[in-house]
Amino acid sequence: MIKILRRQFVSVLAVAAALTVLVPAVSIAQTSPAKNKVVFQVSDGDSQKWGLVLNNARNMQEALGGNNVKLEIVAFGPGVAMLKVG
């Protein structure tokens, strides 16, 4: 009885050790490379300043590749008025 329990314990321990080694290796292989993340902030209602921000965002996409960068433009204060229609 003790030999059977010992054998089962060793088997479970071997499986656990194998999973401990293999699971991180699999998860590392499946992760995609980190993207560049950029946030532009606009707090001005001036159309020229908005144009600068939009040009900078486009330049960032061209320099890093559109799929390699995540861009966000945050507007607040008078900058929000530029987003309103009409």
N, C-alpha and C positions, 0 to 999 in steps of 0.2 A: 504494500500500500504506500509506504513512504517513497519507494523507488518510482512509483507511478506519479506521485505528486511532485517529486523532485524533477522528473523528466518533463512534466507539463510546465512547471515553473521555469525551467531552463528554456523550453520552447517559446513560451510567452515572452520571456526576457529577450531572446534572440530576435523575435519579430519586432518587439518594441525598439530595440537598438537599431534594427535595419530601417524602420520607419523614421526614427529620429534623424538618421543620416540622409535618407532619400527624399523625404518631404521638403526640406528646405532647398535642396538642389533643384527639384522640379519647380517650386514656386519662383526661384530666381530665374530659371530659364523662361518662364512664361511672362514675366513682367516686361512691359515696354519701357523704352528709355524715357527718362524724365523730360517733360516739355519745359520750355522756358515760359515763365509767366510774367506778364507785364501789365501794369495798371496805369492808365493815363487819367488824370483828374482835370476837370474843367469847371471853374467856378466863375466864369466870365461870360457875358452875353455877346461878346464881340465876335463877329463872324470870321475875322482874320485869325483870331486865336484858335477858334474851332478848326479852321483850315490847317493851322500848324499842327494841331493834335492829330487830325486825320492823316495828314502827310507823314507824320512821325510813325503812326501806326502802320501805314502802308510800307514805309521804309523798313520797319522792323520785320514785317512779314516777308519782304523781299530778301532781306539780309539773312534771316534765320530759316526761311522756308515756311510757307503757310501752315503746313502740318506740324511744324516743330515749335510753334509758339502759340500760347493762349493769351489773347489780348482782351482787355476790358477797358472801356471808357466810362468813367464815373462822372456824372454831372450833378452839381448841387448849386443852390443859390441862383444867381442870375443865369448860370449856364443851363439850367433846366428849361428856361424860356426858349432856347434854340431848338429844343426837341419837340416843342408843341407845334401842332399843325394849325395853320391859319393865322 
